[in-house]
Amino acid sequence: MLLVPCPNCGPRNASDLRYVGEAGPRPDPNTATEAEWRSYLYIEDNPAGLLRETWYCRAGCRRYFVAERDTTSNEFVNSPLPGNKIGGKA
């Protein structure tokens, strides 16, 4: 079982959440080319090691959040705590 640290609900079973994908900057809709949009929407790096991921808490607070996970061990690092965002900023 993978426990995902929701910043609003606390640790939740991964089955209570939805993995959205790698967290990254969104292209500017006014200047982005089709290739940039395609890359943003469909291409993921999937590196071994630390990865910033977007999750959706569908069974609890129903909010999106970003968490950092080590993909080699499935350990969450710099876990967002309830009421806090990554990096300690509320």
N, C-alpha and C positions, 0 to 999 in steps of 0.2 A: 504494500500500500504506500502510495506517495502522498505525503502531507504537504500541502501548498499553503504558505503563509499569507492569507488574505489580510490586508491592512485594516479592514473594517470588521471582519468576523473572527479573526484569529486563524489558527491552523485548521484547514479543511481537507477532507479526503479529495484526491484529484477527480474522483467521479462526480463531485459536487460542483466542479468548475469546468470551463471549456478552455483548452489551449488555443489561443488565437494565432500566435506565431512570434517570430523574432521582433523585438521592439527596435524601431529605427526611425529616422526622420522621414516624414512624408514629403513627396515632391511638391513643388509649388504648382497648383493646378493651372495657373496662368502661363507658365513657361515650360512645363514638363513636356517632353516628347512622348510618343507612344511607347518607345522602347524603355524609357525611364519608368513609365507607369507599369508596363508589363513586368519589369524587373522588381519593382516595389511590391506588386501584388502576388507574383508567383515564384520568384526566385529567393531561396533562403540559403545562407552560408552553411548552416548546420555544423559549426566547428566543434572539435573536442575541447572542452574546457569551459570557461565562464561565458555565459550567454544571457543577454537581457531579453526577457520574454514577456509578452502581454498575455494576461489571463482574464477570464470573465467569470465572476462568481454567480453562477446561475441558480444555486439553491439557497443562497443566503442574501447578501446585500444587493445583488444584481448590478454590480459595478465592475468596470474594467480597472486593472492595476498592472504595474510592471514589477517583476521580480527577477533577481539574478540567480541563475542555477548553474552549477557545475555539471555539465552533461556527461562527464565520465563517472561521477558518483551519485548523481541525482540529488546532491546536497544543495539546499538554498543558502546563499551567502548574502550578507547585508539585507537580511530578511526585513520586509516592511512589517512593522508592528501595528497593532490596532491603533488608529488615529495618527499614524506617521506614514510618510512616503519614504522611498529609498533615499538615503543620504541624510536622514534625520529631519527633513523639512516637512512640516505639517501642511 
